[in-house]
């Protein structure tokens, strides 16, 4: 099956006084129509930079794609003109940003901000665009949509603003939707509603979704495939069931072990000791080696490559396949069944 989005050997750098800093290092993945790919990892691992690279929204002049390929429906986006990207953004692919309060323009009503994209990408007049915008607000379950159309973002709650962002992203029925932490800072009830809403819209429209998150509970709810990133690299990739049942990278095991669980008695949450390495530091070995309970001198001096450890399941670790019997002894990491 041909992928809707194909990312190959993507390397994104930011220029600084110390030279180029590589934030995303040679990552590759596919996104298929109607499927959800989750990109997970700690803050600073390169998730959001990956999404901005795909959308062509890297801050200029400092950010740029140094090498690699990003193909949407077979069309190369790396090196594409700004006009081509503008025609595609909001139309073929759209993005829900992490913080709706700063992503929505406070000077315009929410209705005007939805209408703007419709007028740009659809052959409709303003009256027709307003009707479509109202219908989109209904679809994302915003009460009294005719009234909300003429309100400013500051008058809406966080959950309502996030729904407006989803309505804006889905208004032109894009084939690809990138959602960057869409449920961050929302309470559990609103979070569940947003996830259910995205799932329903995906079923209705067949939109492919790239979900960027650090919440593995969210991943378990909505994802088909998972990419685990650490220090700008993919350390594990595979179907969600395999990632959760048989994780093959110590970092993934640590993330799963840190999830609060109600079915077992645990005195304290498991933590992964240490910090994500500074992107400005050039790593000579595995980026996770200094935090990994399995690592040895070989890990500190060499960078592991992604190798197949199961059907469509890849891991970048010299110690794979991991022995499930040894995992609990490893800083008490626990694997979700």
MITI-377546 format. One record per residue (C-alpha): residue in one letter; y, x, z. Coordinates in steps of 0.5 Angstrom, whole numbers, plus 500, padded with zeros to 3 digits. Layout:
AYXZ ...
END
This chain:
X500500500 X507503498 X511504504 X518501504 X521507507 X519514506 X521520511 X519526509 X520533513 X527531515 X531536518 X538534521 X543539524 X550539527 X555545526 X558548532 X562554534 X555557536 X552555529 X548550526 X544546531 X538543529 X537536532 X531533528 X526538526 X522536520 X519529522 X515525517 X513517517 X513511513 X515504515 X511498511 X514491509 X513486515 X511492520 X514494526 X515502527 X517504534 X520511535 X520513543 X522518547 X527521552 X534521551 X536527547 X530527543 X533525536 X531518536 X538515534 X540521530 X534520526 X536512525 X543515523 X540520518 X537514515 X543509514 X547515512 X552514518 X552521521 X559523524 X562528518 X563533517 X559536523 X553532522 X549533515 X541533513 X539540512 X533538508 X528533507 X527526503 X529519505 X526514500 X528507500 X524503495 X522509492 X530511491 X532517494 X538517499 X539524501 X545526497 X546519495 X554517493 X557513499 X558508494 X550507493 X550507501 X555502502 X552497497 X545498501 X548498508 X548491511 X544489504 X538492503 X537495510 X541494516 X542497523 X543494530 X547499535 X545500542 X551497545 X554491542 X561491546 X563498543 X559496536 X563489535 X570490533 X574487539 X580485534 X576480530 X572474532 X565474531 X565469525 X569474521 X565480523 X559476520 X563473514 X565480512 X558483510 X556476507 X563477502 X561484501 X554483499 X553476497 X556472491 X559466496 X566464497 X569464504 X567457506 X560458504 X560465508 X562461514 X556456513 X551461513 X554465519 X554459523 X547458521 X545465523 X548464530 X543458530 X537462528 X539467534 X539461538 X547461540 X549455543 X555451540 X555456534 X561453531 X565454537 X562461538 X564463531 X572463533 X571467539 X572474540 X566479543 X569480550 X568472551 X561473550 X555475555 X551482553 X546478551 X550473547 X553479544 X546482542 X544476539 X551476535 X549483532 X542481530 X545475526 X550480523 X544485521 X540479519 X545475515 X544478508 X536478509 X535486509 X528488508 X529494513 X532493520 X533499525 X534497532 X537502536 X535500544 X537493542 X535491549 X538496553 X542494560 X539487559 X536483564 X528482564 X529475562 X534476556 X530482554 X524478553 X528473549 X531478544 X524481543 X521474541 X527473537 X526479533 X519477532 X520470530 X526473525 X521478522 X515473521 X520468517 X523474513 X518479512 X523484515 X520491516 X523494523 X524501526 X525500533 X528505537 X527505545 X525509551 X521503554 X514503552 X513496555 X517494549 X513498544 X507494547 X510488546 X512488538 X510495535 X505496530 X505503529 X509508534 X512515533 X513519539 X519524539 X520530543 X526535542 X527533535 X520533533 X514528532 X509530537 X504524536 X504518531 X499513530 X497505531 X500502537 X493501540 X491508539 X497511542 X496506549 X488507549 X487514547 X494518548 X493525545 X499529547 X501530554 X508528553 X505521551 X500521557 X506523562 X510517559 X505512560 X504514567 X511513568 X510506567 X511501573 X504497574 X502491578 X495492577 X494498581 X497500588 X501506587 X505510592 X510512587 X512513580 X509519576 X515523574 X515528568 X518535571 X523538568 X528537563 X528536555 X530543552 X538544550 X538543542 X542549542 X536553544 X532556539 X525554541 X519559540 X513555542 X512548543 X518544546 X514541551 X510547554 X515548560 X513541562 X506541560 X501541566 X496544560 X500549557 X498557557 X501563553 X499561547 X503554547 X509558549 X509562543 X507558538 X509551535 X503546534 X503542528 X501535527 X493534526 X489528525 X485526532 X483519529 X484514524 X492515522 X492518529 X496525529 X498529535 X501536535 X498539541 X493545541 X489542547 X487536543 X483532543 X484531551 X479530555 X480523558 X476525565 X481531566 X488527565 X488524572 X488531575 X494533571 X500531575 X496524576 X498522569 X495515568 X493512561 X494505560 X488501558 
END
